[in-house]
Amino acid sequence: MPQPTNILLLCTDQQRFSALGAAGNPEIQTPNLDRLAAQGALFENCYVQSPVCAPSRASLMTGRYLHNHGLWANGVALRETEQVVAEPLTAAGYDCGLVGKYHLAACADGRTEQPPPGMRVFRWAHDPYPRSSENAYHRYLQVAHPEIYGQLSNGTADFDWDSVPTQAHYSRWIGDETRRYLTSGRADNQPFFFIANFFDPHHGFGAPAEYLARYHPDSLSVPIGSAAELETKPDIYTEASKESYAGHARGFTDYTAAELQQVKAAYYAMVSLVDDEVGGILATLEAEGLADDTLVIFTSDHGEMLGDHQLMLKGPMMYDCAVRVPLILRWPGRIQAGRRVDDLVQWIDLTSTFLDLAGADLPGAQGQSLLPLATGSGPAVRDWALCEYRNSGHPYDPPVHTTMLRRGASKIVVHHGAPSSSRARQGELYDLAADPDELVNHWDDPAYAGERQQMTELLLDVLVATEDRSQPRHAVW
C-alpha cells in the first residue's frame, strides 16, 4: 500500500501576487520560492474569497464562501456548527498542526484562540505584537532571547517588533517551529498536515536591518495610477486614499513619495526574510527524507495595495493586488516541474485539494481539487472567481459592501447600495486583457453596457449557485 502523502502549507499574510520573482517581478529577491515554483506548478490566477484576513482564512479552513460560513468580518468568530478541514483530515489518519496566525475569531484586546478540533499541535501567535498572554512567540522570546524581549518590553530597544534582529524575528520563529515539527514533533507512523502561518509581509512595514539593506528604495518602481484615476472610481476609494482602515491608519495621501518607496523596500525585505525561512524548511524536508512524499503549497491570505491606485493596505478594494495571491504546488514525481497554470482558481480549492489527497470528506466544502490542473490530468471545472467584502475590515459608516466576479478577462465589482447601505450603488468593470493594471473603469461606459449587464447577471447566477443547500431534503413535502 502506498505511503499517504504529507501536506505542508506555507502561508504568508498580505502578499500580493506580484511579490514573487517567479511571477515576473525583477525587483524582489525570492530565490527559494522561485526554485519551489520551478520544481512544481505556479498558478497565475488564484483569487481569495475576501480581501481581509479572517473571512479569507475562514474560507480556506472550511472550504466555503463568505455568505455560507458566516465569518463575514475580522473580529467575528466562526460558528461552532462550521467544521474546519483539520477534523476530517485527522479522521483520515493525518497528524495535524499549526504554528503562527489562525484568526478565525476576534484577537484584539488580549484575546486568544483555542485549537480547533483535529489540530494536535497548535503553536498560536496571532502576530508579533504584545497582546495576548497566550502568544507562543512571546513565550519563546522570554526563554530564548530574554535580553531582546526585555528591551522591547521596556522600550529601550533601538528596533521595534517589526525589525527585531533576524535570530529572534517572528518569521524566524515560524521557520524554526516548522523545522522542529518536521524533525521531532510529528506523530510516528502518520502522514502530516502542517500549516506554517507567517505574519509578514503584513504592515507595519519593517524588517531586520540586514534585509532592509538588500533593497534601495530609489531603485524600485513607483506605484501605478494617479489622482485623476480616483475621479472615475467609486467614492470609497477617494475616502480610503485619505484615510486607510476607515480612519484608523494613514492613507495614501499622508505618505510622501520617498516614504512610499521606503514602504515598498520594507515590504520586499519582509518577503525575502520569509523566503529564506522557506528555504530552510525545504532543506529540512530533504534532510528528513520527506520531500518526495510531501505536497508543499505556498500561498497568501490576500494582497496589499502598496500605493497602487492611490491606496494603501487593504479593505473594500477588489483590485488584483488586493485579492489575487501567489500559489505554488510542488509534489515531486506527480506535478511536472516548471508547470504554469493560468486557469482561474480560488482559495477554497485548496481545501478540496487537501481533502482529495487525503481521501477525506468535509460536508459543505465548495471548492474543486487542484490536483487535476496541477498534474495536467484534467481541465478546470469553472471559469469564474468570486470575492466578497461585507464591511469586513475596520467598519465604515455607512457600511461598505462589495462583491467581485471575474470571468475570463472581465472583472466586475459591485459596490452595493440600498437596501444594504445608504451609500450610492456604484461599480467597476475592467477589461483585463487590454488593461491588466485596472486603470480604466468601464462601469459607466456605454460601449460596455452589454458586458456590464452580462457580468451582473452572471454574478446573480453565481450567488445562487454557491448558496449552501447542503441540508438534506428528506421528501418532496
Kinemage of the C-alpha trace (Angstrom):
@kinemage 1
@onewidth
@group {chain A} dominant
@subgroup {mainchain}
@vectorlist {calphas} color= white
{ca met a 1} P 0.000 0.000 0.000
{ca pro a 2} L 1.491 3.396 -0.993
{ca gln a 3} L 2.594 5.821 1.701
{ca pro a 4} L -0.022 8.590 2.254
{ca thr a 5} L 1.180 11.975 1.061
{ca asn a 6} L 2.071 14.637 3.615
{ca ile a 7} L 0.731 18.173 3.192
{ca leu a 8} L 2.778 21.237 4.145
{ca leu a 9} L 1.008 24.579 3.747
{ca leu a 10} L 3.260 27.661 3.875
{ca cys a 11} L 1.104 30.781 4.089
{ca thr a 12} L 2.010 34.447 4.339
{ca asp a 13} L -0.211 37.372 5.297
{ca gln a 14} L -0.891 40.203 2.838
{ca gln a 15} L 1.398 39.102 -0.017
{ca arg a 16} L 0.180 40.315 -3.395
{ca phe a 17} L 0.507 38.005 -6.405
{ca ser a 18} L 3.319 40.050 -7.913
{ca ala a 19} L 5.594 39.945 -4.837
{ca leu a 20} L 7.443 36.957 -6.225
{ca gly a 21} L 10.331 36.678 -8.627
{ca ala a 22} L 8.753 33.681 -10.357
{ca ala a 23} L 5.686 35.834 -11.103
{ca gly a 24} L 7.855 38.115 -13.239
{ca asn a 25} L 8.919 40.683 -10.659
{ca pro a 26} L 12.587 41.565 -11.347
{ca glu a 27} L 12.870 43.774 -8.249
{ca ile a 28} L 12.215 41.258 -5.477
{ca gln a 29} L 14.637 38.608 -4.219
{ca thr a 30} L 12.820 35.289 -3.666
{ca pro a 31} L 15.275 32.577 -4.812
{ca asn a 32} L 13.805 29.796 -2.667
{ca leu a 33} L 10.215 30.430 -3.702
{ca asp a 34} L 11.347 30.771 -7.304
{ca arg a 35} L 13.043 27.393 -7.014
{ca leu a 36} L 9.892 25.919 -5.473
{ca ala a 37} L 7.905 27.221 -8.444
{ca ala a 38} L 10.481 25.807 -10.866
{ca gln a 39} L 10.079 22.404 -9.206
{ca gly a 40} L 6.281 22.442 -9.291
{ca ala a 41} L 3.268 24.335 -10.627
{ca leu a 42} L 2.743 28.086 -10.398
{ca phe a 43} L -0.920 29.100 -10.523
{ca glu a 44} L -1.017 32.550 -12.081
{ca asn a 45} L -4.647 33.458 -11.333
{ca cys a 46} L -5.557 32.449 -7.791
{ca tyr a 47} L -8.192 34.582 -6.059
{ca val a 48} L -9.002 34.612 -2.360
{ca gln a 49} L -12.587 34.804 -1.112
{ca ser a 50} L -12.120 38.086 0.775
{ca pro a 51} L -9.575 40.940 0.728
{ca val a 52} L -9.162 40.849 4.541
{ca cys a 53} L -7.716 38.253 6.895
{ca ala a 54} L -10.326 36.446 8.955
{ca pro a 55} L -13.063 35.957 6.328
{ca ser a 56} L -10.464 34.751 3.828
{ca arg a 57} L -8.873 32.331 6.304
{ca ala a 58} L -12.297 31.012 7.272
{ca ser a 59} L -12.925 30.179 3.616
{ca leu a 60} L -9.639 28.257 3.482
{ca met a 61} L -10.327 26.284 6.644
{ca thr a 62} L -13.972 25.482 5.821
{ca gly a 63} L -13.799 25.369 2.021
{ca arg a 64} L -16.831 27.659 1.866
{ca tyr a 65} L -17.737 31.104 0.575
{ca leu a 66} L -18.260 34.039 2.938
{ca his a 67} L -22.021 34.053 2.575
{ca asn a 68} L -22.100 30.444 3.805
{ca his a 69} L -19.503 30.115 6.575
{ca gly a 70} L -20.723 33.307 8.234
{ca leu a 71} L -17.379 34.755 9.357
{ca trp a 72} L -18.102 37.937 7.450
{ca ala a 73} L -15.621 40.301 9.129
{ca asn a 74} L -12.458 40.498 11.188
{ca gly a 75} L -13.464 40.135 14.838
{ca val a 76} L -16.296 37.708 14.087
{ca ala a 77} L -15.934 34.144 15.358
{ca leu a 78} L -16.537 31.133 13.149
{ca arg a 79} L -19.813 29.447 14.096
{ca glu a 80} L -19.445 26.331 16.224
{ca thr a 81} L -21.545 24.456 13.671
{ca glu a 82} L -18.903 25.045 10.982
{ca gln a 83} L -16.339 22.289 10.583
{ca val a 84} L -12.713 23.039 9.669
{ca val a 85} L -10.554 20.862 7.474
{ca ala a 86} L -8.298 19.572 10.280
{ca glu a 87} L -11.115 17.427 11.663
{ca pro a 88} L -11.750 15.217 8.602
{ca leu a 89} L -8.009 15.027 7.919
{ca thr a 90} L -7.429 13.765 11.445
{ca ala a 91} L -10.195 11.222 10.937
{ca ala a 92} L -8.389 10.125 7.759
{ca gly a 93} L -5.243 9.404 9.772
{ca tyr a 94} L -3.330 12.679 9.456
{ca asp a 95} L -1.388 14.346 12.255
{ca cys a 96} L -2.454 17.992 12.083
{ca gly a 97} L -0.610 21.041 13.367
{ca leu a 98} L -0.229 24.792 13.009
{ca val a 99} L 2.247 27.454 14.008
{ca gly a 100} L 1.598 31.195 13.899
{ca lys a 101} L -1.564 33.039 12.971
{ca tyr a 102} L -5.001 31.404 12.831
{ca his a 103} L -7.558 34.263 13.024
{ca leu a 104} L -10.920 32.565 12.935
{ca ala a 105} L -12.089 34.568 15.951
{ca ala a 106} L -11.558 38.012 17.484
{ca cys a 107} L -7.934 38.503 18.530
{ca ala a 108} L -7.838 42.137 19.665
{ca asp a 109} L -7.533 43.394 23.249
{ca gly a 110} L -5.641 40.434 24.636
{ca arg a 111} L -7.931 37.734 23.249
{ca thr a 112} L -6.614 34.332 22.264
{ca glu a 113} L -7.801 31.411 20.128
{ca gln a 114} L -8.177 27.777 21.087
{ca pro a 115} L -7.054 24.908 18.844
{ca pro a 116} L -9.839 23.723 16.546
{ca pro a 117} L -10.981 20.081 16.590
{ca gly a 118} L -8.371 17.838 14.993
{ca met a 119} L -5.405 20.186 15.498
{ca arg a 120} L -2.975 18.291 17.775
{ca val a 121} L -0.177 20.868 17.547
{ca phe a 122} L -1.275 24.495 17.951
{ca arg a 123} L 1.573 26.964 18.490
{ca trp a 124} L -0.580 30.073 18.296
{ca ala a 125} L 0.680 33.641 17.967
{ca his a 126} L -1.649 35.977 16.122
{ca asp a 127} L 1.131 38.473 15.411
{ca pro a 128} L 4.464 39.600 16.877
{ca tyr a 129} L 2.979 42.488 18.820
{ca pro a 130} L 2.472 42.440 22.615
{ca arg a 131} L -1.130 41.404 23.109
{ca ser a 132} L -2.362 38.027 24.387
{ca ser a 133} L -0.539 36.322 27.261
{ca glu a 134} L -1.003 33.121 25.253
{ca asn a 135} L 1.175 34.375 22.395
{ca ala a 136} L 3.632 31.493 21.931
{ca tyr a 137} L 6.134 33.748 20.153
{ca his a 138} L 6.424 35.974 23.219
{ca arg a 139} L 6.941 32.941 25.439
{ca tyr a 140} L 9.692 31.809 23.094
{ca leu a 141} L 11.389 35.215 23.212
{ca gln a 142} L 11.309 35.273 27.010
{ca val a 143} L 13.209 31.984 27.105
{ca ala a 144} L 15.436 32.090 24.021
{ca his a 145} L 16.113 35.846 23.762
{ca pro a 146} L 15.367 37.391 27.177
{ca glu a 147} L 17.528 40.465 26.510
{ca ile a 148} L 15.711 41.289 23.268
{ca tyr a 149} L 12.338 40.640 24.881
{ca gly a 150} L 13.246 42.864 27.810
{ca gln a 151} L 14.390 45.708 25.573
{ca leu a 152} L 11.202 45.525 23.529
{ca ser a 153} L 9.036 45.387 26.645
{ca asn a 154} L 10.636 48.318 28.445
{ca gly a 155} L 11.130 50.492 25.364
{ca thr a 156} L 14.945 50.564 25.412
{ca ala a 157} L 15.468 48.682 22.127
{ca asp a 158} L 16.746 50.514 19.050
{ca phe a 159} L 14.383 48.371 16.956
{ca asp a 160} L 10.647 47.649 17.058
{ca trp a 161} L 8.585 44.462 16.844
{ca asp a 162} L 8.783 44.536 13.037
{ca ser a 163} L 12.561 44.974 12.876
{ca val a 164} L 13.624 42.532 15.590
{ca pro a 165} L 17.066 41.037 14.802
{ca thr a 166} L 16.748 38.088 12.456
{ca gln a 167} L 17.686 35.412 15.001
{ca ala a 168} L 14.713 36.434 17.177
{ca his a 169} L 12.268 37.564 14.478
{ca tyr a 170} L 8.713 36.264 14.262
{ca ser a 171} L 9.358 34.831 10.787
{ca arg a 172} L 12.473 33.008 12.030
{ca trp a 173} L 10.375 31.615 14.900
{ca ile a 174} L 7.801 30.302 12.399
{ca gly a 175} L 10.604 28.688 10.401
{ca asp a 176} L 12.216 27.166 13.498
{ca glu a 177} L 8.926 25.774 14.812
{ca thr a 178} L 8.136 24.245 11.431
{ca arg a 179} L 11.563 22.645 11.207
{ca arg a 180} L 11.207 21.368 14.776
{ca tyr a 181} L 7.888 19.762 13.893
{ca leu a 182} L 9.388 18.086 10.830
{ca thr a 183} L 12.386 16.715 12.716
{ca ser a 184} L 10.951 15.732 16.084
{ca gly a 185} L 7.371 16.918 16.535
{ca arg a 186} L 5.490 14.671 14.121
{ca ala a 187} L 3.387 11.780 15.267
{ca asp a 188} L 5.035 8.472 14.427
{ca asn a 189} L 3.712 6.407 11.517
{ca gln a 190} L 1.218 9.050 10.383
{ca pro a 191} L 1.152 11.413 7.410
{ca phe a 192} L 1.029 15.052 8.440
{ca phe a 193} L -0.921 18.157 7.574
{ca phe a 194} L 1.007 21.144 8.908
{ca ile a 195} L 0.348 24.867 8.432
{ca ala a 196} L 3.112 27.441 8.822
{ca asn a 197} L 1.344 30.803 9.002
{ca phe a 198} L 3.819 33.660 8.625
{ca phe a 199} L 2.660 37.149 9.626
{ca asp a 200} L 4.850 39.013 7.122
{ca pro a 201} L 4.650 40.885 4.777
{ca his a 202} L 1.786 42.422 6.782
{ca his a 203} L 2.189 46.040 7.906
{ca gly a 204} L 3.765 47.698 9.930
{ca phe a 205} L 6.368 47.993 7.294
{ca gly a 206} L 9.642 46.944 8.886
{ca ala a 207} L 12.245 44.204 8.714
{ca pro a 208} L 15.627 43.347 10.233
{ca ala a 209} L 18.378 45.713 9.144
{ca glu a 210} L 20.206 43.081 7.091
{ca tyr a 211} L 17.104 42.537 4.953
{ca leu a 212} L 16.335 46.228 4.542
{ca ala a 213} L 19.891 46.616 3.263
{ca arg a 214} L 19.092 44.327 0.330
{ca tyr a 215} L 16.827 46.941 -1.253
{ca his a 216} L 17.348 50.516 -2.364
{ca pro a 217} L 14.054 52.446 -2.330
{ca asp a 218} L 15.049 54.816 -5.118
{ca ser a 219} L 15.674 51.918 -7.498
{ca leu a 220} L 12.203 50.402 -7.107
{ca ser a 221} L 9.208 51.047 -9.340
{ca val a 222} L 6.722 53.680 -8.210
{ca pro a 223} L 3.023 52.947 -7.560
{ca ile a 224} L 0.734 52.753 -10.579
{ca gly a 225} L -2.197 55.115 -11.033
{ca ser a 226} L -2.705 58.813 -10.382
{ca ala a 227} L -5.027 61.163 -8.523
{ca ala a 228} L -7.044 61.569 -11.730
{ca glu a 229} L -7.856 57.851 -11.631
{ca leu a 230} L -9.932 58.327 -8.471
{ca glu a 231} L -12.351 60.572 -10.377
{ca thr a 232} L -13.519 57.550 -12.386
{ca lys a 233} L -13.722 55.096 -9.486
{ca pro a 234} L -16.287 54.573 -6.681
{ca asp a 235} L -16.303 57.265 -3.994
{ca ile a 236} L -14.991 54.956 -1.260
{ca tyr a 237} L -11.574 54.942 -2.936
{ca thr a 238} L -11.193 58.703 -2.579
{ca glu a 239} L -12.194 58.337 1.049
{ca ala a 240} L -9.770 55.448 1.636
{ca ser a 241} L -6.983 57.279 -0.186
{ca lys a 242} L -7.136 59.968 2.504
{ca glu a 243} L -7.579 57.575 5.443
{ca ser a 244} L -6.930 53.827 5.420
{ca tyr a 245} L -8.929 51.452 7.618
{ca ala a 246} L -11.877 53.867 7.939
{ca gly a 247} L -9.621 56.413 9.608
{ca his a 248} L -7.608 54.026 11.788
{ca ala a 249} L -4.441 54.160 9.655
{ca arg a 250} L -2.569 56.562 7.420
{ca gly a 251} L -3.963 56.981 3.956
{ca phe a 252} L -2.014 57.146 0.723
{ca thr a 253} L -2.167 60.948 0.700
{ca asp a 254} L -0.344 61.052 4.060
{ca tyr a 255} L 2.763 59.439 2.560
{ca thr a 256} L 5.476 61.323 0.740
{ca ala a 257} L 6.839 59.860 -2.467
{ca ala a 258} L 10.018 58.877 -0.612
{ca glu a 259} L 8.039 57.180 2.152
{ca leu a 260} L 6.121 55.124 -0.394
{ca gln a 261} L 9.390 53.841 -1.812
{ca gln a 262} L 10.658 53.019 1.668
{ca val a 263} L 7.458 51.094 2.351
{ca lys a 264} L 7.923 49.048 -0.815
{ca ala a 265} L 11.529 48.296 0.118
{ca ala a 266} L 10.462 47.148 3.590
{ca tyr a 267} L 7.642 45.070 2.111
{ca tyr a 268} L 10.061 43.338 -0.231
{ca ala a 269} L 12.514 42.850 2.647
{ca met a 270} L 9.816 41.067 4.659
{ca val a 271} L 9.101 38.756 1.734
{ca ser a 272} L 12.816 37.992 1.377
{ca leu a 273} L 13.016 37.082 5.066
{ca val a 274} L 10.113 34.669 4.638
{ca asp a 275} L 11.798 33.326 1.505
{ca asp a 276} L 14.927 32.447 3.478
{ca glu a 277} L 12.818 30.649 6.082
{ca val a 278} L 11.030 28.720 3.342
{ca gly a 279} L 14.447 27.688 2.040
{ca gly a 280} L 15.354 26.316 5.461
{ca ile a 281} L 12.072 24.453 5.739
{ca leu a 282} L 12.529 22.860 2.308
{ca ala a 283} L 16.090 21.854 3.247
{ca thr a 284} L 14.740 20.140 6.361
{ca leu a 285} L 12.194 18.247 4.276
{ca glu a 286} L 15.059 16.972 2.152
{ca ala a 287} L 17.260 16.085 5.127
{ca glu a 288} L 14.432 14.166 6.768
{ca gly a 289} L 13.694 12.209 3.587
{ca leu a 290} L 10.210 13.740 3.370
{ca ala a 291} L 10.428 15.836 0.206
{ca asp a 292} L 9.259 13.169 -2.253
{ca asp a 293} L 6.258 12.277 -0.099
{ca thr a 294} L 5.069 15.815 0.648
{ca leu a 295} L 2.812 18.166 -1.271
{ca val a 296} L 4.208 21.630 -0.497
{ca ile a 297} L 1.885 24.585 -1.027
{ca phe a 298} L 2.868 28.241 -0.829
{ca thr a 299} L 0.235 30.994 -0.847
{ca ser a 300} L -1.112 34.059 0.998
{ca asp a 301} L -4.439 35.081 2.540
{ca his a 302} L -4.834 38.305 0.492
{ca gly a 303} L -2.754 41.075 -1.022
{ca glu a 304} L -1.673 44.658 -0.299
{ca met a 305} L -2.383 47.862 -2.239
{ca leu a 306} L 1.150 49.226 -1.620
{ca gly a 307} L 0.290 52.650 -3.047
{ca asp a 308} L -1.190 51.414 -6.308
{ca his a 309} L -4.388 53.203 -7.337
{ca gln a 310} L -3.678 55.847 -4.645
{ca leu a 311} L -4.420 53.313 -1.899
{ca met a 312} L -2.597 51.596 0.949
{ca leu a 313} L -3.145 48.391 2.953
{ca lys a 314} L -6.454 46.605 2.298
{ca gly a 315} L -10.195 46.973 2.766
{ca pro a 316} L -13.116 47.033 0.334
{ca met a 317} L -10.744 47.036 -2.660
{ca met a 318} L -11.042 44.261 -5.221
{ca tyr a 319} L -8.049 45.146 -7.373
{ca asp a 320} L -5.859 42.179 -8.288
{ca cys a 321} L -3.105 43.454 -5.990
{ca ala a 322} L -5.578 43.016 -3.097
{ca val a 323} L -7.331 39.738 -3.941
{ca arg a 324} L -5.016 37.799 -6.278
{ca val a 325} L -2.291 35.878 -4.465
{ca pro a 326} L 0.745 33.674 -5.148
{ca leu a 327} L 0.042 29.953 -5.355
{ca ile a 328} L 2.684 27.262 -5.846
{ca leu a 329} L 2.183 23.490 -5.584
{ca arg a 330} L 5.159 21.113 -5.550
{ca trp a 331} L 4.729 17.355 -5.474
{ca pro a 332} L 7.806 15.560 -6.866
{ca gly a 333} L 7.013 12.898 -9.411
{ca arg a 334} L 3.354 13.918 -9.629
{ca ile a 335} L 3.412 17.591 -10.651
{ca gln a 336} L 5.590 18.405 -13.639
{ca ala a 337} L 8.420 20.803 -12.808
{ca gly a 338} L 8.043 24.294 -14.221
{ca arg a 339} L 4.329 23.949 -14.933
{ca arg a 340} L 2.351 27.211 -15.331
{ca val a 341} L -1.418 27.205 -14.860
{ca asp a 342} L -3.354 30.285 -15.987
{ca asp a 343} L -6.853 28.951 -15.243
{ca leu a 344} L -8.910 30.866 -12.680
{ca val a 345} L -8.776 29.131 -9.304
{ca gln a 346} L -9.899 30.104 -5.814
{ca trp a 347} L -8.633 29.690 -2.273
{ca ile a 348} L -11.438 27.281 -1.378
{ca asp a 349} L -9.973 24.961 -3.998
{ca leu a 350} L -7.025 24.388 -1.678
{ca thr a 351} L -9.364 22.932 0.937
{ca ser a 352} L -10.707 20.470 -1.617
{ca thr a 353} L -7.155 19.660 -2.677
{ca phe a 354} L -6.245 18.670 0.894
{ca leu a 355} L -9.366 16.500 1.117
{ca asp a 356} L -8.757 14.912 -2.280
{ca leu a 357} L -5.201 13.968 -1.385
{ca ala a 358} L -6.224 12.523 1.977
{ca gly a 359} L -9.333 10.725 0.730
{ca ala a 360} L -11.345 12.706 3.266
{ca asp a 361} L -14.698 14.464 3.135
{ca leu a 362} L -15.807 17.818 4.550
{ca pro a 363} L -19.579 18.324 4.216
{ca gly a 364} L -20.424 21.649 2.647
{ca ala a 365} L -16.977 22.262 1.108
{ca gln a 366} L -17.486 24.110 -2.174
{ca gly a 367} L -14.108 24.085 -3.884
{ca gln a 368} L -12.639 21.828 -6.530
{ca ser a 369} L -9.400 19.899 -6.102
{ca leu a 370} L -6.459 21.498 -7.892
{ca leu a 371} L -4.684 18.193 -8.396
{ca pro a 372} L -6.102 17.579 -11.902
{ca leu a 373} L -4.995 21.044 -13.031
{ca ala a 374} L -1.645 20.781 -11.272
{ca thr a 375} L -0.845 17.372 -12.724
{ca gly a 376} L -2.346 18.086 -16.138
{ca ser a 377} L -4.773 15.181 -15.790
{ca gly a 378} L -7.958 17.231 -16.026
{ca pro a 379} L -9.405 20.592 -17.095
{ca ala a 380} L -10.643 23.488 -14.991
{ca val a 381} L -14.189 22.972 -13.746
{ca arg a 382} L -15.243 26.621 -13.687
{ca asp a 383} L -14.260 29.823 -15.475
{ca trp a 384} L -15.009 32.365 -12.743
{ca ala a 385} L -13.825 33.526 -9.333
{ca leu a 386} L -15.884 35.161 -6.571
{ca cys a 387} L -14.724 37.517 -3.798
{ca glu a 388} L -16.838 39.234 -1.125
{ca tyr a 389} L -16.395 42.132 1.324
{ca arg a 390} L -19.140 42.878 3.860
{ca asn a 391} L -17.815 45.877 5.791
{ca ser a 392} L -15.289 43.230 6.746
{ca gly a 393} L -12.319 45.324 7.857
{ca his a 394} L -12.435 48.367 10.107
{ca pro a 395} L -16.139 49.251 9.781
{ca tyr a 396} L -17.174 52.188 7.653
{ca asp a 397} L -20.221 54.299 8.406
{ca pro a 398} L -22.259 53.966 6.252
{ca pro a 399} L -21.224 50.334 5.657
{ca val a 400} L -19.276 49.333 2.572
{ca his a 401} L -20.218 46.099 0.843
{ca thr a 402} L -18.526 44.992 -2.379
{ca thr a 403} L -18.722 41.831 -4.472
{ca met a 404} L -16.296 40.878 -7.228
{ca leu a 405} L -16.653 38.391 -10.028
{ca arg a 406} L -14.031 37.614 -12.625
{ca arg a 407} L -14.685 35.542 -15.730
{ca gly a 408} L -12.076 35.304 -18.424
{ca ala a 409} L -10.616 38.777 -18.887
{ca ser a 410} L -13.684 40.556 -17.484
{ca lys a 411} L -13.933 41.692 -13.904
{ca ile a 412} L -16.946 43.337 -12.303
{ca val a 413} L -17.052 44.830 -8.806
{ca val a 414} L -20.426 45.888 -7.426
{ca his a 415} L -20.370 48.493 -4.660
{ca his a 416} L -23.753 47.763 -3.134
{ca gly a 417} L -26.280 50.487 -2.345
{ca ala a 418} L -29.733 50.469 -0.755
{ca pro a 419} L -31.071 48.499 0.992
{ca ser a 420} L -27.677 47.059 2.050
{ca ser a 421} L -26.205 50.512 2.689
{ca ser a 422} L -27.187 54.151 2.365
{ca arg a 423} L -24.195 54.597 0.082
{ca ala a 424} L -24.857 55.074 -3.616
{ca arg a 425} L -24.680 51.972 -5.741
{ca gln a 426} L -21.528 52.223 -7.835
{ca gly a 427} L -19.193 49.810 -9.539
{ca glu a 428} L -16.147 48.863 -11.518
{ca leu a 429} L -15.787 46.992 -14.792
{ca tyr a 430} L -12.395 46.103 -16.231
{ca asp a 431} L -11.106 44.554 -19.414
{ca leu a 432} L -8.022 42.802 -18.046
{ca ala a 433} L -6.796 41.793 -21.492
{ca ala a 434} L -6.460 45.418 -22.588
{ca asp a 435} L -5.940 46.899 -19.117
{ca pro a 436} L -4.221 44.428 -16.753
{ca asp a 437} L -3.461 47.207 -14.232
{ca glu a 438} L -7.186 48.031 -13.846
{ca leu a 439} L -6.782 51.729 -14.533
{ca val a 440} L -9.779 52.234 -16.843
{ca asn a 441} L -13.211 51.750 -15.288
{ca his a 442} L -15.872 50.892 -17.896
{ca trp a 443} L -18.797 50.749 -15.427
{ca asp a 444} L -20.461 53.843 -16.933
{ca asp a 445} L -19.073 53.411 -20.444
{ca pro a 446} L -21.978 52.988 -22.935
{ca ala a 447} L -19.753 50.845 -25.133
{ca tyr a 448} L -19.521 48.313 -22.286
{ca ala a 449} L -23.188 48.375 -21.257
{ca gly a 450} L -23.795 44.903 -22.667
{ca glu a 451} L -20.761 43.462 -20.905
{ca arg a 452} L -21.817 45.075 -17.629
{ca gln a 453} L -25.280 43.548 -17.937
{ca gln a 454} L -23.902 40.097 -18.764
{ca met a 455} L -21.459 40.172 -15.852
{ca thr a 456} L -24.131 41.445 -13.446
{ca glu a 457} L -26.488 38.642 -14.465
{ca leu a 458} L -23.679 36.090 -14.149
{ca leu a 459} L -22.891 37.393 -10.670
{ca leu a 460} L -26.514 36.829 -9.630
{ca asp a 461} L -26.376 33.302 -11.043
{ca val a 462} L -23.084 32.590 -9.244
{ca leu a 463} L -24.515 33.768 -5.930
{ca val a 464} L -27.456 31.399 -6.352
{ca ala a 465} L -25.183 28.556 -7.470
{ca thr a 466} L -22.978 28.993 -4.385
{ca glu a 467} L -25.769 29.120 -1.793
{ca asp a 468} L -25.497 26.484 0.906
{ca arg a 469} L -28.013 23.779 0.035
{ca ser a 470} L -26.217 21.002 1.877
{ca gln a 471} L -29.097 20.433 4.297
{ca pro a 472} L -30.618 17.116 3.156
{ca arg a 473} L -34.094 17.051 1.693
{ca his a 474} L -35.957 14.034 3.053
{ca ala a 475} L -39.083 14.193 0.907
{ca val a 476} L -40.834 16.355 -1.661
{ca trp a 477} L -43.002 17.949 1.069
